[in-house]
Amino acid sequence: MKTIENIIKDSEEIIIISGEGEMGTEEEYNGKRSLRAIKLRLTKEKCGGNSMGKAEKTWGGAREGAGRPATGRKRQYFYITDEENEKLRELLEKLRA
């Protein structure tokens, strides 16, 4: 399991986003690669009058086509008797065959 410090050190680049409301300006972070240094930089952004300050890594994330394919099925809950349950299971076996 990677720690936040390892993620920071392994990132190719870190982007600082700061600004007001929904809009923000992006700036590449070139400072020291430590959690404390990045926190201080983000605090400086907020103290400078910006209501938003965050850091993002520019690598990783979900890959297209990765993961288990969706089956389209989802869990459903019914209050049924044991006899009804048995009949439903038989019906499902026939439908899925």
C-alpha positions as a LaTeX table, in Angstrom:
\begin{tabular}{lrrr}
\hline
Residue & $x$ (\AA) & $y$ (\AA) & $z$ (\AA) \\
\hline
Met1 & 0.00 & 0.00 & 0.00 \\
Lys2 & 1.44 & 3.35 & $-1.03$ \\
Thr3 & 1.59 & 6.15 & 1.50 \\
Ile4 & 0.77 & 9.74 & 0.56 \\
Glu5 & 4.48 & 10.58 & 0.82 \\
Asn6 & 5.35 & 7.88 & $-1.75$ \\
Ile7 & 2.62 & 9.09 & $-4.09$ \\
Ile8 & 3.95 & 12.65 & $-3.85$ \\
Lys9 & 7.53 & 11.55 & $-4.54$ \\
Asp10 & 6.54 & 9.22 & $-7.41$ \\
Ser11 & 4.31 & 11.76 & $-9.22$ \\
Glu12 & 5.77 & 13.14 & $-12.43$ \\
Glu13 & 4.25 & 16.54 & $-11.74$ \\
Ile14 & 1.92 & 18.10 & $-9.20$ \\
Ile15 & $-0.48$ & 20.85 & $-10.22$ \\
Ile16 & $-1.65$ & 23.55 & $-7.78$ \\
Ile17 & $-5.14$ & 24.83 & $-8.60$ \\
Ser18 & $-6.26$ & 28.05 & $-6.95$ \\
Gly19 & $-8.94$ & 30.65 & $-7.55$ \\
Glu20 & $-12.41$ & 31.82 & $-6.74$ \\
Gly21 & $-15.68$ & 29.87 & $-7.14$ \\
Glu22 & $-15.74$ & 27.31 & $-9.93$ \\
Met23 & $-12.86$ & 28.81 & $-11.89$ \\
Gly24 & $-9.26$ & 28.14 & $-10.94$ \\
Thr25 & $-5.83$ & 28.70 & $-12.39$ \\
Glu26 & $-3.40$ & 25.83 & $-12.73$ \\
Glu27 & 0.25 & 26.15 & $-11.88$ \\
Glu28 & 2.91 & 23.43 & $-11.80$ \\
Tyr29 & 4.30 & 22.87 & $-8.30$ \\
Asn30 & 8.11 & 22.82 & $-8.35$ \\
Gly31 & 8.74 & 22.97 & $-4.59$ \\
Lys32 & 9.97 & 20.35 & $-2.18$ \\
Arg33 & 8.28 & 16.95 & $-2.57$ \\
Ser34 & 6.91 & 16.57 & 0.96 \\
Leu35 & 3.43 & 16.60 & 2.42 \\
Arg36 & 4.33 & 19.47 & 4.76 \\
Ala37 & 5.71 & 21.63 & 1.92 \\
Ile38 & 2.62 & 21.09 & $-0.24$ \\
Lys39 & 0.30 & 21.86 & 2.69 \\
Leu40 & 2.19 & 25.11 & 3.35 \\
Arg41 & 1.92 & 26.07 & $-0.34$ \\
Leu42 & $-1.84$ & 25.43 & $-0.33$ \\
Thr43 & $-2.25$ & 27.43 & 2.89 \\
Lys44 & $-0.38$ & 30.31 & 1.26 \\
Glu45 & $-2.84$ & 30.18 & $-1.68$ \\
Lys46 & $-5.84$ & 30.40 & 0.67 \\
Cys47 & $-4.28$ & 33.22 & 2.74 \\
Gly48 & $-3.67$ & 35.17 & $-0.46$ \\
Gly49 & $-7.41$ & 35.73 & $-0.84$ \\
Asn50 & $-8.23$ & 32.68 & $-2.93$ \\
Ser51 & $-11.14$ & 30.67 & $-1.62$ \\
Met52 & $-9.91$ & 27.51 & $-3.31$ \\
Gly53 & $-6.59$ & 25.74 & $-3.26$ \\
Lys54 & $-5.93$ & 22.09 & $-4.11$ \\
Ala55 & $-3.19$ & 19.89 & $-5.49$ \\
Glu56 & $-3.66$ & 17.17 & $-8.08$ \\
Lys57 & $-1.36$ & 14.53 & $-9.48$ \\
Thr58 & $-1.38$ & 14.19 & $-13.22$ \\
Trp59 & $-1.06$ & 10.41 & $-13.52$ \\
Gly60 & $-3.04$ & 7.36 & $-12.50$ \\
Gly61 & $-6.76$ & 6.86 & $-12.24$ \\
Ala62 & $-9.14$ & 4.46 & $-13.87$ \\
Arg63 & $-8.20$ & 3.08 & $-17.27$ \\
Glu64 & $-10.78$ & 2.69 & $-19.98$ \\
Gly65 & $-11.89$ & $-0.94$ & $-20.24$ \\
Ala66 & $-10.32$ & $-1.88$ & $-16.89$ \\
Gly67 & $-12.24$ & $-3.71$ & $-14.20$ \\
Arg68 & $-15.01$ & $-6.24$ & $-14.14$ \\
Pro69 & $-17.60$ & $-5.85$ & $-16.91$ \\
Ala70 & $-21.10$ & $-4.90$ & $-15.77$ \\
Thr71 & $-23.66$ & $-7.70$ & $-15.88$ \\
Gly72 & $-26.69$ & $-5.43$ & $-15.72$ \\
Arg73 & $-27.92$ & $-7.29$ & $-12.66$ \\
Lys74 & $-28.54$ & $-5.65$ & $-9.30$ \\
Arg75 & $-29.68$ & $-6.82$ & $-5.91$ \\
Gln76 & $-33.43$ & $-6.89$ & $-5.38$ \\
Tyr77 & $-35.25$ & $-7.55$ & $-2.12$ \\
Phe78 & $-38.57$ & $-9.38$ & $-1.81$ \\
Tyr79 & $-40.52$ & $-10.70$ & 1.14 \\
Ile80 & $-41.53$ & $-14.18$ & 0.01 \\
Thr81 & $-42.24$ & $-17.59$ & 1.49 \\
Asp82 & $-39.76$ & $-20.46$ & 1.26 \\
Glu83 & $-41.99$ & $-22.12$ & $-1.34$ \\
Glu84 & $-42.06$ & $-18.94$ & $-3.48$ \\
Asn85 & $-38.29$ & $-18.65$ & $-3.13$ \\
Glu86 & $-37.82$ & $-22.18$ & $-4.43$ \\
Lys87 & $-40.05$ & $-21.52$ & $-7.44$ \\
Leu88 & $-38.31$ & $-18.21$ & $-8.23$ \\
Arg89 & $-34.89$ & $-19.89$ & $-8.14$ \\
Glu90 & $-36.10$ & $-22.59$ & $-10.54$ \\
Leu91 & $-37.47$ & $-19.91$ & $-12.87$ \\
Leu92 & $-34.21$ & $-17.95$ & $-12.75$ \\
Glu93 & $-32.21$ & $-21.06$ & $-13.60$ \\
Lys94 & $-34.38$ & $-21.58$ & $-16.70$ \\
Leu95 & $-34.10$ & $-17.90$ & $-17.72$ \\
Arg96 & $-30.30$ & $-17.82$ & $-17.34$ \\
Ala97 & $-29.69$ & $-21.15$ & $-19.13$ \\
\hline
\end{tabular}
